[in-house]
Amino acid sequence: MDKGIDKEHLKESLKDGNSWLRLFFMLLFAVIYSVAEVVLVMVIVFQFLCVLLTGKRNDKALSLGAQLSTFIYQVLRYLTYNSDERPYPFSDWPCDAILLEQQAVPEPAVKKAAPKKKAAPTRRKSAAQEQKPASSD
């Protein structure tokens, strides 16, 4: 018996069209993943600017961010062989309604700067006053 790789099994595996088809889709989804990452970063920056300028999150950007992050997760699961289901466009685009309900995050509190109060000037005790014991009557 040969302890190494079974040559017949290796030949069959190399001739298996499903493995080569998977490789083709993995390469395709690797490119799609790279594009999706760039789009997600743009959504993140846009959402940050919305919160910074208006104090509120943009609902459409929130929805797109949830969908994109789920899509990226599905792509990574496919690429790492944790799933055999091909992501969009071979399956449905992730629905954000359920995602947003599960991950309901309260609106960020935007603090407005309160006007600064001027501190009342304090008198400094002289050395003679500091050394004088307090009198008790």
C-alpha angles and dihedrals in degrees: 000000000000112000093198128074114316103249094208092052090048092052091050092048092050091050093048107114093201092065092051092046089051090051090053091052092044090056091046093050092046088060092044089050091055092052092045090053091055092048091048091052089052090051090049093052092045092050091049091051091049091053092043095050103033104021090233135093119246107242095208092050089046090053094046091048091053092048094046095048090051091047091051089050090052091049092050091049089053094046093050094048092246089122134028093198111104113228126234129343087036092047135023121299110252113269113228100200094081092039094053092049092051094048100038105165121186119245112270113258109242110209117210115213111255116222110265115248119221112238116237111251112257124214117233116225117239120240090255092054093049092053095046111097117233111259119232118207 
